[in-house]
Amino acid sequence: MVDDAGSTDRASLEDLISTVAGRLRREGIRRHDVVAFQLPNGIGAALLYRACWRLGAIAAPLHHKMGPREVAAALDQVDPVLVIAGCGLPASEIEGSVVLESPSERFDGLLARFADADPVTRAQCPAKGSDIAAVLFTSGSTGTPKAVLHTHRGLGYKASTMVEVHGIGPRDAVLSPAPLAHISGLLNGVLLPSTAGIPSVLMSTWDPEKALSLIERYEVTFMGAPPVFFTQMAASELFTQRRVATLRLVSTGGASVSPAFIDSTSEIFECRVKRTYGSTEAPTVTTSEPAMQSIVPGTPTAGRWERSSFKSVTQATSPFARAAIPARSGSADPNCSSVTPIPRPTPKYSPAPAAGSGQETSEFRTNAAGCASRVDFRTPSSEGGRTSRLQR
């Protein structure tokens, strides 16, 4: 995995996941607990996702461009046990939050903020496929950003499906300019690479010249981004077809994608360009397979033949075979029961009860789109921790 500060090989990344998970466990983080974080794109954010999953905890990333009001509204919906933030970002102002003093600290700063502890191995993971893995927030274009819940099984099957439909193989490498708090960043920057076992190149901010350099340096073969990103790269004075010679597949969406754009971009980059459509609630609703390359006049999806990428979820295999969950129908390894419980600390972030609720906890409510109006993870469970009615 690569970010602005350097690269980390697969073995070191696995060690870091185990180490961060151990230190979070020492802080009292357990299955179903919510860990919220607002960080720049980088290995540190990716590590927090996977360390949370190793513990069966729920990752709740906050977009780095969220303002104070949006951050407060988002945190109020998920009631996190722990908040981690980069210095200068709004979440760093939350009382009790763990602040990384410099974005350049990467995972070193993350490790330094927590006391040393025994690592947590894959075999110790208590998560089940039906558990919530991540809470992502909508853009807020129509109001307050809403929490969208994704399970381990759902995200894992989506990742394995996209590996198949994109034709991803061991010689591929992905460039992910999208924020990791966005569904595109999570899917292309974290899930797809870990499922396929390929390098992931993360960008903290978009820069077309830097993107060209990264594609050339790391021999990137796959990139997903809005159309304007490819238009800007093609318009750069530094662009040459030699620099993007390794790029074989572009998956684009998030804005209007015309047949003319697909044809011109395919010619300029000398690679296959296809449209992909999805949302925070339903990542990658449609895309096309490698064999579907012919123009189909009159179709409603930018002139390209596309099909639904959904399959029966009952066919799903292990969500994160390379990350947190052992490869057995999405269930956790029973060895995790050998973990010795430790006393729970008082949550470092404890928002006030919902106005007018009259009680400490509130009902879990969700709409048909899978958005939670408030998720309560503080209800006591038989395990002595917080859980929500969703988990029962």
Number of C-alpha atoms within 10 A of each C-alpha: 23 18 18 15 13 11 15 15 10 14 8 11 16 19 14 22 25 24 21 28 31 24 22 26 24 21 21 19 26 28 23 25 26 30 25 28 28 26 29 24 26 25 26 22 25 23 23 25 29 27 28 30 30 31 28 29 28 33 26 28 27 27 22 21 14 18 13 15 10 20 20 15 14 27 23 19 20 24 25 26 24 21 25 23 27 24 17 13 18 20 28 22 14 19 12 14 19 21 23 23 15 11 19 15 15 23 20 12 16 22 18 11 15 15 12 14 15 13 19 24 18 23 17 22 27 26 27 23 24 15 25 26 28 26 27 26 24 22 15 11 7 8 9 14 20 22 26 21 23 22 18 26 26 20 22 26 26 24 25 22 19 23 18 15 14 17 13 22 12 10 12 20 25 26 26 27 24 23 26 31 27 18 21 23 23 22 23 27 30 26 29 26 24 22 22 21 17 18 26 26 28 28 24 19 14 13 13 19 16 14 23 19 15 19 22 17 11 16 20 25 21 23 22 26 21 19 21 16 17 21 15 14 20 19 12 13 9 13 18 14 12 9 17 24 16 20 23 17 23 24 19 23 18 15 12 14 19 14 17 11 17 21 13 13 20 17 12 16 24 16 18 18 22 28 27 24 18 15 13 22 18 17 19 22 14 17 26 19 17 13 8 14 14 9 12 14 12 10 11 10 20 20 18 22 20 21 14 11 18 16 11 7 11 9 8 18 19 24 29 26 17 17 21 29 30 23 15 13 16 23 21 24 18 11 12 17 13 9 11 6 13 12 10 14 11 10 17 16 17 15 17 10 14 14 7 6 10 9 9 11 18 17 14 15 14 16 9 6 11 16 22 20 18 21 25 23 26 22 15 11 14 7 10 12 18 18 22 19 14 15 11 7
